[in-house]
Amino acid sequence: MGRTIPSFRIAEAQESAEWRSFRKALPRSDRAAFDDMLSSARLYTSASSAAVRTSRFEGMIMAIVFHHYKTLAQSMGAVSEMKKEESR
């Protein structure tokens, strides 16, 4: 029989647990931001689990980068709209 592959949600929780020592080494003021960053991977669980990857960490990182890209693009769009409003 083949090995059972854990769901992405389980794999993501395992990966997050492996980063606990990194989290503990961060200043307390940065820990919430780190937790938020890791939790953003859960927003794209479907895409991460469907993607062909060599490790669960790659799926998480791509989800985090994609989320941050979307947030940055939305922010840039909002700034552009604010500049247009100012110039009127």
Secondary structure, 3 states (H helix, E strand, C coil): CCCCCCCHHHHHHHHHHHCHHHHHHCCHHHHHHHHHHHHHHHHHHHHHHHCCCCCHHHHHHHHHHHHHHHHHHHHHHHHHHHHHHHHC
